[in-house]
């Protein structure tokens, strides 16, 4: 992990949804190094425990908690466990999210041949349940944890919520309409929450990651021989820095946003961490 300035979060209780995932686990490990008490919430208890065990092996503190961000009852039970074992929440990182093949088109531009091909998915074939799942996982999966854990922060000071938006929120990417719309909703919701809680001692911001090559999307970006796919070439050609980001390159922004000494007057912003992608017109 890079040498960073780790704020002192001693005695702070930090909840991270999707904490067992690629980005969530990086955030969990970095925040634990700030001496915070970290609760790693994930649909997979085994994955959450794996990350918490790794954190504890380094001499820091974390607990695994099974949680389904789409279930109010599940989140409520997770809150009970966190409060019982760690105390009331000071910082919430809403990192749970994702896409689904059922909400993804095969073509960038409408192709009539795809419409008549039962093996391919056009815009008109998008599965309603798939769209509901993607929008639910990203938006509702941010709303419910914020309702449940945010109540702890009322009347406290130096509390913070960080959501995970995306490049899709600025300009929608082709093929993934539900995911793009859901992340646009996250950016809007972040601003709404920031205003709503502005007088309550809670700052609310978001990070909009650019393109990161991880084990989860490697097959979409790289051919078996290691060369970039056509979609990957487009991404790299439109990223001025000419490369993919590394997950650890999001940590500095995360630490800045939750550090009340460094960002005490920052609320309602969506910070791109994208190698210049959102600033480039393509010309």
C-alpha positions in Angstrom: 0.0 0.0 0.0 1.3 3.5 -0.9 2.8 5.7 1.8 -0.1 8.0 2.6 -1.0 10.4 5.4 -3.4 8.4 7.5 -5.8 10.6 9.6 -6.2 9.7 13.2 -9.6 8.0 13.5 -9.0 6.5 16.9 -12.3 5.4 18.5 -14.2 6.2 15.3 -16.7 3.5 14.2 -16.6 3.1 10.4 -19.1 1.0 8.5 -18.2 -0.1 4.9 -20.9 -1.9 2.8 -19.5 -4.1 0.1 -16.4 -4.3 2.3 -15.4 -7.7 1.0 -15.3 -6.5 -2.6 -12.3 -5.2 -4.5 -12.6 -1.5 -3.8 -14.3 -2.0 -0.4 -11.5 -4.2 0.9 -8.9 -1.6 -0.1 -10.9 1.1 1.8 -11.3 -1.2 4.8 -7.6 -1.9 5.1 -6.7 1.8 4.7 -9.2 3.0 7.2 -8.2 0.4 9.7 -4.7 1.8 9.5 -6.2 5.1 10.8 -6.9 3.1 14.1 -10.6 3.2 13.5 -12.9 0.4 14.5 -14.1 -1.0 11.1 -17.2 -3.0 10.4 -17.0 -4.9 7.1 -20.5 -5.5 5.8 -20.9 -7.9 2.9 -23.4 -10.3 1.4 -20.7 -13.0 1.7 -19.8 -13.4 5.4 -16.8 -15.5 4.4 -15.4 -12.8 2.2 -16.0 -10.2 5.0 -14.2 -12.4 7.5 -11.3 -13.0 5.1 -10.7 -9.2 4.9 -11.2 -8.6 8.6 -8.8 -11.4 9.4 -6.2 -9.8 7.1 -6.7 -6.5 8.9 -6.4 -8.1 12.3 -3.2 -9.9 11.3 -1.6 -6.5 10.7 -2.5 -5.4 14.3 -5.6 -3.3 13.5 -9.3 -3.9 14.3 -12.2 -5.0 12.2 -15.2 -7.2 12.4 -17.1 -9.1 9.7 -20.9 -8.6 9.4 -23.2 -10.4 6.9 -25.6 -7.9 5.3 -27.8 -7.7 2.3 -28.0 -4.0 1.4 -31.3 -4.6 -0.4 -33.0 -5.9 2.7 -34.1 -3.4 5.4 -34.3 -6.2 8.0 -30.8 -7.4 7.1 -29.3 -3.9 7.4 -31.2 -3.4 10.7 -29.7 -6.6 12.1 -26.2 -5.6 10.9 -26.7 -2.2 12.7 -27.6 -4.0 15.9 -24.4 -6.1 15.7 -22.2 -3.1 14.9 -23.7 -1.1 17.8 -23.4 -4.0 20.2 -19.8 -4.8 19.3 -18.3 -1.4 18.3 -20.7 1.4 19.3 -22.6 4.0 17.2 -21.4 4.8 13.7 -19.3 7.9 12.9 -18.5 7.2 9.2 -20.4 5.3 6.5 -18.8 4.2 3.3 -21.5 3.0 0.8 -19.4 0.8 -1.4 -21.9 -1.9 -2.4 -22.9 -1.9 -6.0 -22.6 -3.6 -9.4 -24.1 -4.4 -12.8 -25.9 -7.4 -14.3 -25.7 -9.0 -17.8 -29.5 -8.9 -17.8 -29.4 -5.1 -17.9 -26.8 -4.9 -20.6 -27.2 -4.6 -24.3 -24.9 -6.5 -26.8 -24.5 -3.5 -29.1 -23.4 0.1 -28.6 -25.8 1.3 -31.3 -29.1 -0.2 -32.2 -28.8 -3.0 -34.7 -32.0 -4.4 -36.2 -30.3 -7.8 -36.7 -29.8 -8.0 -32.9 -33.5 -7.4 -32.4 -34.3 -10.4 -34.5 -31.6 -12.6 -33.0 -32.9 -14.6 -30.0 -29.3 -15.2 -28.7 -28.6 -11.4 -28.4 -29.9 -8.6 -26.2 -31.1 -5.4 -27.7 -32.5 -2.4 -25.8 -36.0 -3.8 -26.3 -34.9 -7.1 -24.7 -33.6 -5.7 -21.5 -34.9 -7.8 -18.6 -37.1 -5.7 -16.2 -36.0 -7.7 -13.2 -32.4 -7.2 -14.2 -32.9 -3.5 -14.4 -34.7 -3.5 -11.0 -31.8 -5.4 -9.5 -29.1 -3.1 -10.8 -30.9 0.1 -9.8 -31.8 -1.5 -6.5 -28.3 -2.7 -5.7 -26.8 0.7 -6.4 -29.4 3.2 -5.3 -31.5 1.4 -2.8 -28.3 -0.3 -1.6 -27.1 3.2 -0.7 -30.4 4.6 0.6 -31.1 1.8 3.1 -27.7 1.7 4.9 -27.7 5.6 5.0 -31.1 5.5 6.7 -30.0 2.8 9.2 -26.5 4.0 10.1 -27.0 7.7 9.5 -29.4 8.0 12.4 -26.3 7.3 14.7 -24.6 10.5 13.4 -27.4 12.9 14.2 -26.3 15.3 17.0 -22.7 14.0 16.8 -19.9 16.0 15.2 -17.3 15.2 12.5 -19.4 12.5 10.9 -19.2 11.6 7.2 -20.8 9.6 4.5 -19.1 8.7 1.3 -20.9 7.2 -1.6 -19.5 5.5 -4.7 -20.6 7.1 -8.0 -19.0 6.4 -11.4 -17.9 7.9 -14.7 -21.3 6.8 -15.9 -22.8 9.5 -13.8 -21.2 12.2 -15.9 -21.7 10.7 -19.3 -23.5 7.3 -19.7 -21.5 4.5 -21.2 -22.9 2.4 -24.0 -24.4 -1.0 -23.3 -25.1 -0.4 -19.6 -28.2 1.9 -19.3 -29.4 0.7 -15.9 -26.0 1.0 -14.3 -25.4 4.4 -15.8 -28.8 5.7 -14.6 -28.2 4.2 -11.1 -24.9 5.9 -10.7 -26.3 9.2 -11.9 -28.9 8.8 -9.2 -26.1 8.2 -6.6 -24.4 11.5 -7.6 -27.8 13.4 -7.3 -28.6 11.6 -4.0 -25.2 12.6 -2.6 -25.9 16.3 -3.3 -29.4 15.9 -1.8 -28.1 14.3 1.4 -25.3 16.9 1.7 -27.9 19.7 1.8 -30.3 17.7 4.0 -27.7 17.0 6.7 -25.7 20.2 6.3 -26.9 21.6 9.7 -26.7 18.2 11.4 -22.9 17.7 11.5 -22.8 15.2 8.7 -20.8 15.7 5.5 -21.8 13.7 2.4 -19.6 13.3 -0.6 -18.9 10.8 -3.3 -16.0 9.3 -5.3 -16.5 8.7 -9.1 -13.9 6.1 -10.1 -12.7 6.0 -13.7 -11.6 2.8 -15.2 -9.8 0.2 -13.1 -8.6 -3.2 -14.3 -9.5 -5.7 -11.6 -10.1 -9.5 -11.5 -13.8 -8.8 -11.9 -13.6 -7.0 -15.2 -10.4 -8.3 -16.6 -12.1 -10.6 -19.3 -14.0 -7.6 -20.6 -10.9 -5.4 -21.0 -8.2 -7.9 -22.1 -8.1 -10.7 -24.6 -6.6 -14.1 -23.6 -3.3 -13.1 -25.2 -3.0 -10.0 -23.1 -4.0 -7.5 -25.8 -6.7 -4.9 -25.0 -10.2 -5.6 -26.3 -11.9 -3.1 -28.6 -13.8 -1.6 -25.7 -10.6 -1.4 -23.7 -8.9 0.4 -26.6 -11.7 3.0 -26.5 -11.3 3.5 -22.8 -7.5 4.0 -23.0 -7.8 6.3 -26.0 -10.2 8.5 -24.0 -8.2 8.5 -20.8 -5.5 11.2 -21.1 -3.2 9.4 -18.7 -3.3 6.5 -21.1 -3.7 3.7 -18.5 -6.1 2.1 -16.0 -6.1 3.1 -12.4 -5.1 0.9 -9.6 -7.6 0.4 -6.7 -5.1 1.9 -4.2 -5.2 5.1 -6.1 -8.7 5.8 -4.7 -7.5 5.6 -1.1 -6.1 9.1 -0.9 -9.3 10.7 -2.0 -11.3 8.5 0.4 -9.1 9.4 3.4 -9.3 13.1 2.5 -13.1 13.1 2.4 -13.5 11.4 5.8 -10.7 13.4 7.5 -12.6 16.3 9.1 -9.4 18.3 9.6 -8.6 18.1 5.9 -12.1 18.5 4.4 -14.3 20.0 7.1 -15.9 22.5 4.6 -16.3 19.9 1.8 -19.8 18.5 1.3 -21.9 17.6 -1.7 -19.1 17.0 -4.1 -18.5 14.1 -6.5 -14.8 13.7 -7.0 -13.6 12.0 -10.3 -10.6 9.8 -9.9 -10.2 8.9 -13.5 -6.9 9.9 -15.1 -8.6 12.8 -16.9 -11.4 10.8 -18.6 -14.2 13.1 -17.6 -12.2 16.2 -18.7 -11.4 14.9 -22.2 -13.7 15.6 -25.2 -11.9 13.1 -27.4 -10.4 15.8 -29.6 
